[in-house]
Amino acid sequence: MEVAGITYKDTYFVKTPFAADISLHFHELVHVHQWSLLGAESFIKRYISEIQTYGYNGAPLEKMAYSLQDRFMDNCTPTDVLSYVQNHL
């Protein structure tokens, strides 16, 4: 699967053509927080299971990251991202 970025624990990587894409950085930081709350083993198991069950676009962890990314880019009401992720895992 072709991706612009990927997260592993508290570190994320983006492909060079996407380095200036602030929305991508935000999206990956949501995943960093998901990793920190779930722990490595739980995150990996859940992520793989969700992708297999729902596909990439339907996977709840991805949907959460994209939803928050969209809020960030739309300049909506400020959101406590850390609490949001914790309350919606």
PDB file of N, CA, C and O in Angstrom:
ATOM      1  N   MET A   1       0.846  -1.180   0.000  1.00  0.00           N
ATOM      2  CA  MET A   1       0.000   0.000   0.000  1.00  0.00           C
ATOM      3  C   MET A   1       0.893   1.246   0.000  1.00  0.00           C
ATOM      4  O   MET A   1       1.824   1.356   0.797  1.00  0.00           O
ATOM      5  N   GLU A   2       0.602   2.148  -0.877  1.00  0.00           N
ATOM      6  CA  GLU A   2       1.366   3.396  -0.979  1.00  0.00           C
ATOM      7  C   GLU A   2       0.889   4.371   0.095  1.00  0.00           C
ATOM      8  O   GLU A   2      -0.300   4.682   0.158  1.00  0.00           O
ATOM      9  N   VAL A   3       1.792   4.852   0.931  1.00  0.00           N
ATOM     10  CA  VAL A   3       1.446   5.792   1.990  1.00  0.00           C
ATOM     11  C   VAL A   3       2.388   6.993   1.945  1.00  0.00           C
ATOM     12  O   VAL A   3       3.510   6.899   1.447  1.00  0.00           O
ATOM     13  N   ALA A   4       1.914   8.122   2.473  1.00  0.00           N
ATOM     14  CA  ALA A   4       2.736   9.326   2.548  1.00  0.00           C
ATOM     15  C   ALA A   4       3.526   9.372   3.847  1.00  0.00           C
ATOM     16  O   ALA A   4       4.591   9.987   3.919  1.00  0.00           O
ATOM     17  N   GLY A   5       2.987   8.709   4.881  1.00  0.00           N
ATOM     18  CA  GLY A   5       3.650   8.700   6.177  1.00  0.00           C
ATOM     19  C   GLY A   5       3.309   7.451   6.947  1.00  0.00           C
ATOM     20  O   GLY A   5       2.345   6.751   6.638  1.00  0.00           O
ATOM     21  N   ILE A   6       4.117   7.179   7.959  1.00  0.00           N
ATOM     22  CA  ILE A   6       3.889   6.011   8.811  1.00  0.00           C
ATOM     23  C   ILE A   6       4.424   6.316  10.203  1.00  0.00           C
ATOM     24  O   ILE A   6       5.414   7.029  10.367  1.00  0.00           O
ATOM     25  N   THR A   7       3.743   5.758  11.200  1.00  0.00           N
ATOM     26  CA  THR A   7       4.114   5.991  12.600  1.00  0.00           C
ATOM     27  C   THR A   7       4.565   4.692  13.240  1.00  0.00           C
ATOM     28  O   THR A   7       3.982   3.633  13.008  1.00  0.00           O
ATOM     29  N   TYR A   8       5.611   4.786  14.050  1.00  0.00           N
ATOM     30  CA  TYR A   8       6.064   3.669  14.866  1.00  0.00           C
ATOM     31  C   TYR A   8       6.363   4.204  16.256  1.00  0.00           C
ATOM     32  O   TYR A   8       7.329   4.937  16.468  1.00  0.00           O
ATOM     33  N   LYS A   9       5.517   3.822  17.191  1.00  0.00           N
ATOM     34  CA  LYS A   9       5.620   4.278  18.577  1.00  0.00           C
ATOM     35  C   LYS A   9       5.584   5.801  18.630  1.00  0.00           C
ATOM     36  O   LYS A   9       4.583   6.400  18.239  1.00  0.00           O
ATOM     37  N   ASP A  10       6.657   6.444  19.108  1.00  0.00           N
ATOM     38  CA  ASP A  10       6.647   7.906  19.253  1.00  0.00           C
ATOM     39  C   ASP A  10       7.369   8.625  18.112  1.00  0.00           C
ATOM     40  O   ASP A  10       7.745   9.791  18.238  1.00  0.00           O
ATOM     41  N   THR A  11       7.554   7.923  17.014  1.00  0.00           N
ATOM     42  CA  THR A  11       8.262   8.483  15.861  1.00  0.00           C
ATOM     43  C   THR A  11       7.441   8.249  14.606  1.00  0.00           C
ATOM     44  O   THR A  11       6.844   7.188  14.424  1.00  0.00           O
ATOM     45  N   TYR A  12       7.420   9.239  13.760  1.00  0.00           N
ATOM     46  CA  TYR A  12       6.752   9.028  12.475  1.00  0.00           C
ATOM     47  C   TYR A  12       7.669   9.493  11.357  1.00  0.00           C
ATOM     48  O   TYR A  12       8.560  10.319  11.551  1.00  0.00           O
ATOM     49  N   PHE A  13       7.420   8.938  10.192  1.00  0.00           N
ATOM     50  CA  PHE A  13       8.221   9.211   9.013  1.00  0.00           C
ATOM     51  C   PHE A  13       7.290   9.657   7.898  1.00  0.00           C
ATOM     52  O   PHE A  13       6.192   9.125   7.740  1.00  0.00           O
ATOM     53  N   VAL A  14       7.741  10.642   7.126  1.00  0.00           N
ATOM     54  CA  VAL A  14       6.973  11.072   5.951  1.00  0.00           C
ATOM     55  C   VAL A  14       7.897  11.051   4.746  1.00  0.00           C
ATOM     56  O   VAL A  14       9.096  11.312   4.849  1.00  0.00           O
ATOM     57  N   LYS A  15       7.313  10.738   3.613  1.00  0.00           N
ATOM     58  CA  LYS A  15       8.090  10.766   2.381  1.00  0.00           C
ATOM     59  C   LYS A  15       8.424  12.215   2.035  1.00  0.00           C
ATOM     60  O   LYS A  15       7.640  13.126   2.299  1.00  0.00           O
ATOM     61  N   THR A  16       9.575  12.406   1.454  1.00  0.00           N
ATOM     62  CA  THR A  16      10.084  13.744   1.149  1.00  0.00           C
ATOM     63  C   THR A  16       9.082  14.639   0.423  1.00  0.00           C
ATOM     64  O   THR A  16       8.966  15.808   0.790  1.00  0.00           O
ATOM     65  N   PRO A  17       8.356  14.163  -0.579  1.00  0.00           N
ATOM     66  CA  PRO A  17       7.413  15.065  -1.260  1.00  0.00           C
ATOM     67  C   PRO A  17       6.303  15.596  -0.356  1.00  0.00           C
ATOM     68  O   PRO A  17       5.639  16.573  -0.703  1.00  0.00           O
ATOM     69  N   PHE A  18       6.095  14.960   0.804  1.00  0.00           N
ATOM     70  CA  PHE A  18       5.022  15.361   1.714  1.00  0.00           C
ATOM     71  C   PHE A  18       5.544  16.069   2.964  1.00  0.00           C
ATOM     72  O   PHE A  18       4.778  16.330   3.892  1.00  0.00           O
ATOM     73  N   ALA A  19       6.831  16.379   2.993  1.00  0.00           N
ATOM     74  CA  ALA A  19       7.447  16.938   4.195  1.00  0.00           C
ATOM     75  C   ALA A  19       6.809  18.246   4.656  1.00  0.00           C
ATOM     76  O   ALA A  19       6.804  18.527   5.854  1.00  0.00           O
ATOM     77  N   ALA A  20       6.283  19.039   3.759  1.00  0.00           N
ATOM     78  CA  ALA A  20       5.679  20.323   4.124  1.00  0.00           C
ATOM     79  C   ALA A  20       4.179  20.231   4.367  1.00  0.00           C
ATOM     80  O   ALA A  20       3.535  21.249   4.620  1.00  0.00           O
ATOM     81  N   ASP A  21       3.618  19.042   4.296  1.00  0.00           N
ATOM     82  CA  ASP A  21       2.169  18.856   4.467  1.00  0.00           C
ATOM     83  C   ASP A  21       1.825  18.801   5.953  1.00  0.00           C
ATOM     84  O   ASP A  21       1.914  17.749   6.586  1.00  0.00           O
ATOM     85  N   ILE A  22       1.433  19.945   6.496  1.00  0.00           N
ATOM     86  CA  ILE A  22       1.151  20.058   7.930  1.00  0.00           C
ATOM     87  C   ILE A  22       0.014  19.140   8.357  1.00  0.00           C
ATOM     88  O   ILE A  22       0.011  18.639   9.481  1.00  0.00           O
ATOM     89  N   SER A  23      -0.949  18.917   7.472  1.00  0.00           N
ATOM     90  CA  SER A  23      -2.063  18.043   7.834  1.00  0.00           C
ATOM     91  C   SER A  23      -1.592  16.600   8.001  1.00  0.00           C
ATOM     92  O   SER A  23      -2.113  15.876   8.848  1.00  0.00           O
ATOM     93  N   LEU A  24      -0.626  16.182   7.214  1.00  0.00           N
ATOM     94  CA  LEU A  24      -0.064  14.844   7.355  1.00  0.00           C
ATOM     95  C   LEU A  24       0.675  14.716   8.686  1.00  0.00           C
ATOM     96  O   LEU A  24       0.547  13.706   9.376  1.00  0.00           O
ATOM     97  N   HIS A  25       1.445  15.737   9.041  1.00  0.00           N
ATOM     98  CA  HIS A  25       2.142  15.713  10.328  1.00  0.00           C
ATOM     99  C   HIS A  25       1.138  15.606  11.473  1.00  0.00           C
ATOM    100  O   HIS A  25       1.352  14.850  12.421  1.00  0.00           O
ATOM    101  N   PHE A  26       0.045  16.362  11.387  1.00  0.00           N
ATOM    102  CA  PHE A  26      -0.991  16.301  12.412  1.00  0.00           C
ATOM    103  C   PHE A  26      -1.571  14.887  12.493  1.00  0.00           C
ATOM    104  O   PHE A  26      -1.714  14.330  13.582  1.00  0.00           O
ATOM    105  N   HIS A  27      -1.901  14.316  11.344  1.00  0.00           N
ATOM    106  CA  HIS A  27      -2.466  12.965  11.280  1.00  0.00           C
ATOM    107  C   HIS A  27      -1.533  11.959  11.957  1.00  0.00           C
ATOM    108  O   HIS A  27      -1.982  11.137  12.757  1.00  0.00           O
ATOM    109  N   GLU A  28      -0.261  12.021  11.645  1.00  0.00           N
ATOM    110  CA  GLU A  28       0.695  11.081  12.228  1.00  0.00           C
ATOM    111  C   GLU A  28       0.860  11.304  13.726  1.00  0.00           C
ATOM    112  O   GLU A  28       1.094  10.352  14.470  1.00  0.00           O
ATOM    113  N   LEU A  29       0.740  12.548  14.174  1.00  0.00           N
ATOM    114  CA  LEU A  29       0.824  12.805  15.612  1.00  0.00           C
ATOM    115  C   LEU A  29      -0.370  12.216  16.360  1.00  0.00           C
ATOM    116  O   LEU A  29      -0.244  11.815  17.518  1.00  0.00           O
ATOM    117  N   VAL A  30      -1.524  12.163  15.703  1.00  0.00           N
ATOM    118  CA  VAL A  30      -2.663  11.468  16.309  1.00  0.00           C
ATOM    119  C   VAL A  30      -2.296   9.999  16.514  1.00  0.00           C
ATOM    120  O   VAL A  30      -2.585   9.426  17.565  1.00  0.00           O
ATOM    121  N   HIS A  31      -1.668   9.397  15.522  1.00  0.00           N
ATOM    122  CA  HIS A  31      -1.240   8.001  15.665  1.00  0.00           C
ATOM    123  C   HIS A  31      -0.201   7.843  16.776  1.00  0.00           C
ATOM    124  O   HIS A  31      -0.216   6.840  17.490  1.00  0.00           O
ATOM    125  N   VAL A  32       0.688   8.805  16.933  1.00  0.00           N
ATOM    126  CA  VAL A  32       1.666   8.747  18.031  1.00  0.00           C
ATOM    127  C   VAL A  32       0.921   8.642  19.362  1.00  0.00           C
ATOM    128  O   VAL A  32       1.293   7.845  20.224  1.00  0.00           O
ATOM    129  N   HIS A  33      -0.122   9.439  19.526  1.00  0.00           N
ATOM    130  CA  HIS A  33      -0.878   9.400  20.783  1.00  0.00           C
ATOM    131  C   HIS A  33      -1.643   8.080  20.927  1.00  0.00           C
ATOM    132  O   HIS A  33      -1.731   7.529  22.025  1.00  0.00           O
ATOM    133  N   GLN A  34      -2.190   7.581  19.832  1.00  0.00           N
ATOM    134  CA  GLN A  34      -2.857   6.278  19.881  1.00  0.00           C
ATOM    135  C   GLN A  34      -1.880   5.192  20.345  1.00  0.00           C
ATOM    136  O   GLN A  34      -2.207   4.364  21.195  1.00  0.00           O
ATOM    137  N   TRP A  35      -0.683   5.216  19.771  1.00  0.00           N
ATOM    138  CA  TRP A  35       0.351   4.254  20.173  1.00  0.00           C
ATOM    139  C   TRP A  35       0.632   4.387  21.668  1.00  0.00           C
ATOM    140  O   TRP A  35       0.718   3.382  22.374  1.00  0.00           O
ATOM    141  N   SER A  36       0.777   5.628  22.156  1.00  0.00           N
ATOM    142  CA  SER A  36       1.159   5.832  23.552  1.00  0.00           C
ATOM    143  C   SER A  36       0.080   5.331  24.507  1.00  0.00           C
ATOM    144  O   SER A  36       0.395   4.819  25.581  1.00  0.00           O
ATOM    145  N   LEU A  37      -1.178   5.471  24.130  1.00  0.00           N
ATOM    146  CA  LEU A  37      -2.265   5.024  24.993  1.00  0.00           C
ATOM    147  C   LEU A  37      -2.471   3.511  24.942  1.00  0.00           C
ATOM    148  O   LEU A  37      -2.718   2.877  25.968  1.00  0.00           O
ATOM    149  N   LEU A  38      -2.369   2.946  23.758  1.00  0.00           N
ATOM    150  CA  LEU A  38      -2.633   1.515  23.595  1.00  0.00           C
ATOM    151  C   LEU A  38      -1.422   0.638  23.908  1.00  0.00           C
ATOM    152  O   LEU A  38      -1.576  -0.522  24.290  1.00  0.00           O
ATOM    153  N   GLY A  39      -0.239   1.180  23.751  1.00  0.00           N
ATOM    154  CA  GLY A  39       0.971   0.375  23.862  1.00  0.00           C
ATOM    155  C   GLY A  39       1.254  -0.293  22.524  1.00  0.00           C
ATOM    156  O   GLY A  39       0.351  -0.476  21.708  1.00  0.00           O
ATOM    157  N   ALA A  40       2.491  -0.650  22.307  1.00  0.00           N
ATOM    158  CA  ALA A  40       2.921  -1.154  21.002  1.00  0.00           C
ATOM    159  C   ALA A  40       2.170  -2.413  20.569  1.00  0.00           C
ATOM    160  O   ALA A  40       1.631  -2.467  19.463  1.00  0.00           O
ATOM    161  N   GLU A  41       2.135  -3.410  21.427  1.00  0.00           N
ATOM    162  CA  GLU A  41       1.510  -4.671  21.030  1.00  0.00           C
ATOM    163  C   GLU A  41       0.017  -4.499  20.751  1.00  0.00           C
ATOM    164  O   GLU A  41      -0.494  -5.003  19.751  1.00  0.00           O
ATOM    165  N   SER A  42      -0.673  -3.791  21.632  1.00  0.00           N
ATOM    166  CA  SER A  42      -2.112  -3.587  21.437  1.00  0.00           C
ATOM    167  C   SER A  42      -2.402  -2.750  20.204  1.00  0.00           C
ATOM    168  O   SER A  42      -3.341  -3.035  19.461  1.00  0.00           O
ATOM    169  N   PHE A  43      -1.593  -1.712  19.983  1.00  0.00           N
ATOM    170  CA  PHE A  43      -1.818  -0.880  18.801  1.00  0.00           C
ATOM    171  C   PHE A  43      -1.653  -1.713  17.534  1.00  0.00           C
ATOM    172  O   PHE A  43      -2.516  -1.685  16.657  1.00  0.00           O
ATOM    173  N   ILE A  44      -0.559  -2.445  17.436  1.00  0.00           N
ATOM    174  CA  ILE A  44      -0.286  -3.218  16.224  1.00  0.00           C
ATOM    175  C   ILE A  44      -1.385  -4.249  15.978  1.00  0.00           C
ATOM    176  O   ILE A  44      -1.875  -4.373  14.856  1.00  0.00           O
ATOM    177  N   LYS A  45      -1.776  -4.988  17.012  1.00  0.00           N
ATOM    178  CA  LYS A  45      -2.833  -5.990  16.848  1.00  0.00           C
ATOM    179  C   LYS A  45      -4.135  -5.336  16.407  1.00  0.00           C
ATOM    180  O   LYS A  45      -4.800  -5.818  15.490  1.00  0.00           O
ATOM    181  N   ARG A  46      -4.495  -4.244  17.061  1.00  0.00           N
ATOM    182  CA  ARG A  46      -5.751  -3.566  16.721  1.00  0.00           C
ATOM    183  C   ARG A  46      -5.698  -2.996  15.315  1.00  0.00           C
ATOM    184  O   ARG A  46      -6.640  -3.158  14.540  1.00  0.00           O
ATOM    185  N   TYR A  47      -4.607  -2.334  14.984  1.00  0.00           N
ATOM    186  CA  TYR A  47      -4.485  -1.700  13.671  1.00  0.00           C
ATOM    187  C   TYR A  47      -4.611  -2.743  12.552  1.00  0.00           C
ATOM    188  O   TYR A  47      -5.372  -2.556  11.603  1.00  0.00           O
ATOM    189  N   ILE A  48      -3.865  -3.825  12.675  1.00  0.00           N
ATOM    190  CA  ILE A  48      -3.912  -4.881  11.649  1.00  0.00           C
ATOM    191  C   ILE A  48      -5.311  -5.475  11.557  1.00  0.00           C
ATOM    192  O   ILE A  48      -5.829  -5.680  10.459  1.00  0.00           O
ATOM    193  N   SER A  49      -5.920  -5.752  12.701  1.00  0.00           N
ATOM    194  CA  SER A  49      -7.269  -6.311  12.714  1.00  0.00           C
ATOM    195  C   SER A  49      -8.268  -5.370  12.045  1.00  0.00           C
ATOM    196  O   SER A  49      -9.117  -5.810  11.271  1.00  0.00           O
ATOM    197  N   GLU A  50      -8.166  -4.078  12.345  1.00  0.00           N
ATOM    198  CA  GLU A  50      -9.085  -3.103  11.760  1.00  0.00           C
ATOM    199  C   GLU A  50      -8.900  -2.993  10.246  1.00  0.00           C
ATOM    200  O   GLU A  50      -9.885  -2.911   9.511  1.00  0.00           O
ATOM    201  N   ILE A  51      -7.682  -2.989   9.782  1.00  0.00           N
ATOM    202  CA  ILE A  51      -7.419  -2.907   8.344  1.00  0.00           C
ATOM    203  C   ILE A  51      -7.976  -4.152   7.646  1.00  0.00           C
ATOM    204  O   ILE A  51      -8.587  -4.051   6.582  1.00  0.00           O
ATOM    205  N   GLN A  52      -7.765  -5.310   8.243  1.00  0.00           N
ATOM    206  CA  GLN A  52      -8.270  -6.548   7.652  1.00  0.00           C
ATOM    207  C   GLN A  52      -9.797  -6.591   7.653  1.00  0.00           C
ATOM    208  O   GLN A  52     -10.403  -7.082   6.701  1.00  0.00           O
ATOM    209  N   THR A  53     -10.412  -6.089   8.702  1.00  0.00           N
ATOM    210  CA  THR A  53     -11.864  -6.139   8.847  1.00  0.00           C
ATOM    211  C   THR A  53     -12.580  -5.061   8.044  1.00  0.00           C
ATOM    212  O   THR A  53     -13.570  -5.341   7.368  1.00  0.00           O
ATOM    213  N   TYR A  54     -12.080  -3.822   8.117  1.00  0.00           N
ATOM    214  CA  TYR A  54     -12.784  -2.676   7.550  1.00  0.00           C
ATOM    215  C   TYR A  54     -12.105  -2.062   6.333  1.00  0.00           C
ATOM    216  O   TYR A  54     -12.694  -1.212   5.666  1.00  0.00           O
ATOM    217  N   GLY A  55     -10.881  -2.477   6.033  1.00  0.00           N
ATOM    218  CA  GLY A  55     -10.101  -1.808   5.001  1.00  0.00           C
ATOM    219  C   GLY A  55      -9.490  -0.545   5.574  1.00  0.00           C
ATOM    220  O   GLY A  55      -9.886  -0.084   6.645  1.00  0.00           O
ATOM    221  N   TYR A  56      -8.537   0.008   4.868  1.00  0.00           N
ATOM    222  CA  TYR A  56      -7.820   1.180   5.369  1.00  0.00           C
ATOM    223  C   TYR A  56      -8.759   2.340   5.671  1.00  0.00           C
ATOM    224  O   TYR A  56      -8.709   2.909   6.761  1.00  0.00           O
ATOM    225  N   ASN A  57      -9.611   2.692   4.718  1.00  0.00           N
ATOM    226  CA  ASN A  57     -10.472   3.865   4.889  1.00  0.00           C
ATOM    227  C   ASN A  57     -11.547   3.679   5.950  1.00  0.00           C
ATOM    228  O   ASN A  57     -12.070   4.666   6.468  1.00  0.00           O
ATOM    229  N   GLY A  58     -11.887   2.449   6.283  1.00  0.00           N
ATOM    230  CA  GLY A  58     -12.912   2.198   7.279  1.00  0.00           C
ATOM    231  C   GLY A  58     -12.381   1.834   8.655  1.00  0.00           C
ATOM    232  O   GLY A  58     -13.154   1.680   9.600  1.00  0.00           O
ATOM    233  N   ALA A  59     -11.077   1.696   8.771  1.00  0.00           N
ATOM    234  CA  ALA A  59     -10.469   1.302  10.046  1.00  0.00           C
ATOM    235  C   ALA A  59     -10.670   2.408  11.084  1.00  0.00           C
ATOM    236  O   ALA A  59     -10.310   3.556  10.826  1.00  0.00           O
ATOM    237  N   PRO A  60     -11.235   2.089  12.249  1.00  0.00           N
ATOM    238  CA  PRO A  60     -11.520   3.107  13.257  1.00  0.00           C
ATOM    239  C   PRO A  60     -10.326   3.972  13.683  1.00  0.00           C
ATOM    240  O   PRO A  60     -10.489   5.175  13.888  1.00  0.00           O
ATOM    241  N   LEU A  61      -9.140   3.390  13.820  1.00  0.00           N
ATOM    242  CA  LEU A  61      -7.986   4.219  14.196  1.00  0.00           C
ATOM    243  C   LEU A  61      -7.659   5.230  13.094  1.00  0.00           C
ATOM    244  O   LEU A  61      -7.301   6.371  13.384  1.00  0.00           O
ATOM    245  N   GLU A  62      -7.782   4.815  11.839  1.00  0.00           N
ATOM    246  CA  GLU A  62      -7.543   5.739  10.725  1.00  0.00           C
ATOM    247  C   GLU A  62      -8.666   6.773  10.627  1.00  0.00           C
ATOM    248  O   GLU A  62      -8.410   7.955  10.395  1.00  0.00           O
ATOM    249  N   LYS A  63      -9.899   6.325  10.802  1.00  0.00           N
ATOM    250  CA  LYS A  63     -11.020   7.253  10.735  1.00  0.00           C
ATOM    251  C   LYS A  63     -10.891   8.332  11.809  1.00  0.00           C
ATOM    252  O   LYS A  63     -11.198   9.497  11.558  1.00  0.00           O
ATOM    253  N   MET A  64     -10.442   7.950  12.994  1.00  0.00           N
ATOM    254  CA  MET A  64     -10.232   8.920  14.070  1.00  0.00           C
ATOM    255  C   MET A  64      -9.163   9.937  13.666  1.00  0.00           C
ATOM    256  O   MET A  64      -9.351  11.143  13.823  1.00  0.00           O
ATOM    257  N   ALA A  65      -8.044   9.439  13.145  1.00  0.00           N
ATOM    258  CA  ALA A  65      -6.955  10.332  12.754  1.00  0.00           C
ATOM    259  C   ALA A  65      -7.394  11.268  11.631  1.00  0.00           C
ATOM    260  O   ALA A  65      -7.071  12.456  11.657  1.00  0.00           O
ATOM    261  N   TYR A  66      -8.125  10.751  10.650  1.00  0.00           N
ATOM    262  CA  TYR A  66      -8.595  11.598   9.550  1.00  0.00           C
ATOM    263  C   TYR A  66      -9.639  12.603  10.015  1.00  0.00           C
ATOM    264  O   TYR A  66      -9.654  13.741   9.546  1.00  0.00           O
ATOM    265  N   SER A  67     -10.510  12.197  10.929  1.00  0.00           N
ATOM    266  CA  SER A  67     -11.525  13.107  11.453  1.00  0.00           C
ATOM    267  C   SER A  67     -10.879  14.284  12.180  1.00  0.00           C
ATOM    268  O   SER A  67     -11.261  15.436  11.967  1.00  0.00           O
ATOM    269  N   LEU A  68      -9.914  13.996  13.025  1.00  0.00           N
ATOM    270  CA  LEU A  68      -9.203  15.062  13.733  1.00  0.00           C
ATOM    271  C   LEU A  68      -8.372  15.907  12.778  1.00  0.00           C
ATOM    272  O   LEU A  68      -8.277  17.123  12.948  1.00  0.00           O
ATOM    273  N   GLN A  69      -7.782  15.285  11.794  1.00  0.00           N
ATOM    274  CA  GLN A  69      -7.019  16.006  10.770  1.00  0.00           C
ATOM    275  C   GLN A  69      -7.937  16.988  10.038  1.00  0.00           C
ATOM    276  O   GLN A  69      -7.562  18.137   9.803  1.00  0.00           O
ATOM    277  N   ASP A  70      -9.134  16.535   9.681  1.00  0.00           N
ATOM    278  CA  ASP A  70     -10.092  17.408   8.994  1.00  0.00           C
ATOM    279  C   ASP A  70     -10.494  18.584   9.874  1.00  0.00           C
ATOM    280  O   ASP A  70     -10.584  19.712   9.392  1.00  0.00           O
ATOM    281  N   ARG A  71     -10.736  18.335  11.157  1.00  0.00           N
ATOM    282  CA  ARG A  71     -11.072  19.430  12.082  1.00  0.00           C
ATOM    283  C   ARG A  71      -9.941  20.450  12.133  1.00  0.00           C
ATOM    284  O   ARG A  71     -10.169  21.659  12.095  1.00  0.00           O
ATOM    285  N   PHE A  72      -8.729  19.940  12.220  1.00  0.00           N
ATOM    286  CA  PHE A  72      -7.551  20.802  12.274  1.00  0.00           C
ATOM    287  C   PHE A  72      -7.455  21.672  11.025  1.00  0.00           C
ATOM    288  O   PHE A  72      -7.196  22.872  11.119  1.00  0.00           O
ATOM    289  N   MET A  73      -7.661  21.076   9.869  1.00  0.00           N
ATOM    290  CA  MET A  73      -7.526  21.802   8.613  1.00  0.00           C
ATOM    291  C   MET A  73      -8.697  22.750   8.349  1.00  0.00           C
ATOM    292  O   MET A  73      -8.531  23.746   7.646  1.00  0.00           O
ATOM    293  N   ASP A  74      -9.867  22.459   8.898  1.00  0.00           N
ATOM    294  CA  ASP A  74     -11.038  23.306   8.700  1.00  0.00           C
ATOM    295  C   ASP A  74     -11.108  24.452   9.692  1.00  0.00           C
ATOM    296  O   ASP A  74     -12.053  25.240   9.656  1.00  0.00           O
ATOM    297  N   ASN A  75     -10.124  24.560  10.580  1.00  0.00           N
ATOM    298  CA  ASN A  75     -10.099  25.617  11.591  1.00  0.00           C
ATOM    299  C   ASN A  75     -11.374  25.639  12.426  1.00  0.00           C
ATOM    300  O   ASN A  75     -11.907  26.702  12.746  1.00  0.00           O
ATOM    301  N   CYS A  76     -11.849  24.455  12.769  1.00  0.00           N
ATOM    302  CA  CYS A  76     -13.040  24.338  13.614  1.00  0.00           C
ATOM    303  C   CYS A  76     -12.709  24.775  15.032  1.00  0.00           C
ATOM    304  O   CYS A  76     -11.595  25.203  15.335  1.00  0.00           O
ATOM    305  N   THR A  77     -13.686  24.657  15.864  1.00  0.00           N
ATOM    306  CA  THR A  77     -13.494  24.940  17.273  1.00  0.00           C
ATOM    307  C   THR A  77     -12.317  24.126  17.790  1.00  0.00           C
ATOM    308  O   THR A  77     -12.198  22.943  17.472  1.00  0.00           O
ATOM    309  N   PRO A  78     -11.457  24.735  18.572  1.00  0.00           N
ATOM    310  CA  PRO A  78     -10.310  23.992  19.100  1.00  0.00           C
ATOM    311  C   PRO A  78     -10.750  22.694  19.774  1.00  0.00           C
ATOM    312  O   PRO A  78     -11.765  22.650  20.469  1.00  0.00           O
ATOM    313  N   THR A  79      -9.971  21.651  19.556  1.00  0.00           N
ATOM    314  CA  THR A  79     -10.281  20.327  20.090  1.00  0.00           C
ATOM    315  C   THR A  79      -9.125  19.858  20.957  1.00  0.00           C
ATOM    316  O   THR A  79      -7.961  19.976  20.575  1.00  0.00           O
ATOM    317  N   ASP A  80      -9.452  19.333  22.110  1.00  0.00           N
ATOM    318  CA  ASP A  80      -8.447  18.715  22.965  1.00  0.00           C
ATOM    319  C   ASP A  80      -8.175  17.331  22.379  1.00  0.00           C
ATOM    320  O   ASP A  80      -8.830  16.351  22.734  1.00  0.00           O
ATOM    321  N   VAL A  81      -7.208  17.274  21.486  1.00  0.00           N
ATOM    322  CA  VAL A  81      -6.920  16.053  20.741  1.00  0.00           C
ATOM    323  C   VAL A  81      -6.540  14.903  21.671  1.00  0.00           C
ATOM    324  O   VAL A  81      -6.996  13.776  21.477  1.00  0.00           O
ATOM    325  N   LEU A  82      -5.722  15.172  22.665  1.00  0.00           N
ATOM    326  CA  LEU A  82      -5.276  14.108  23.558  1.00  0.00           C
ATOM    327  C   LEU A  82      -6.464  13.478  24.291  1.00  0.00           C
ATOM    328  O   LEU A  82      -6.559  12.254  24.385  1.00  0.00           O
ATOM    329  N   SER A  83      -7.360  14.305  24.805  1.00  0.00           N
ATOM    330  CA  SER A  83      -8.543  13.779  25.488  1.00  0.00           C
ATOM    331  C   SER A  83      -9.482  13.090  24.510  1.00  0.00           C
ATOM    332  O   SER A  83     -10.057  12.049  24.828  1.00  0.00           O
ATOM    333  N   TYR A  84      -9.641  13.662  23.330  1.00  0.00           N
ATOM    334  CA  TYR A  84     -10.518  13.069  22.323  1.00  0.00           C
ATOM    335  C   TYR A  84     -10.071  11.641  21.992  1.00  0.00           C
ATOM    336  O   TYR A  84     -10.879  10.713  21.978  1.00  0.00           O
ATOM    337  N   VAL A  85      -8.791  11.486  21.729  1.00  0.00           N
ATOM    338  CA  VAL A  85      -8.270  10.159  21.391  1.00  0.00           C
ATOM    339  C   VAL A  85      -8.479   9.208  22.558  1.00  0.00           C
ATOM    340  O   VAL A  85      -8.941   8.083  22.368  1.00  0.00           O
ATOM    341  N   GLN A  86      -8.144   9.647  23.756  1.00  0.00           N
ATOM    342  CA  GLN A  86      -8.292   8.790  24.928  1.00  0.00           C
ATOM    343  C   GLN A  86      -9.746   8.358  25.123  1.00  0.00           C
ATOM    344  O   GLN A  86     -10.006   7.209  25.481  1.00  0.00           O
ATOM    345  N   ASN A  87     -10.674   9.249  24.895  1.00  0.00           N
ATOM    346  CA  ASN A  87     -12.083   8.956  25.127  1.00  0.00           C
ATOM    347  C   ASN A  87     -12.738   8.167  23.998  1.00  0.00           C
ATOM    348  O   ASN A  87     -13.840   7.646  24.172  1.00  0.00           O
ATOM    349  N   HIS A  88     -12.078   8.069  22.840  1.00  0.00           N
ATOM    350  CA  HIS A  88     -12.681   7.404  21.681  1.00  0.00           C
ATOM    351  C   HIS A  88     -11.937   6.146  21.232  1.00  0.00           C
ATOM    352  O   HIS A  88     -12.218   5.599  20.166  1.00  0.00           O
ATOM    353  N   LEU A  89     -10.993   5.694  22.048  1.00  0.00           N
ATOM    354  CA  LEU A  89     -10.300   4.456  21.688  1.00  0.00           C
ATOM    355  C   LEU A  89     -11.163   3.247  21.979  1.00  0.00           C
ATOM    356  O   LEU A  89     -10.742   2.115  21.739  1.00  0.00           O
TER     357      LEU A  89
END
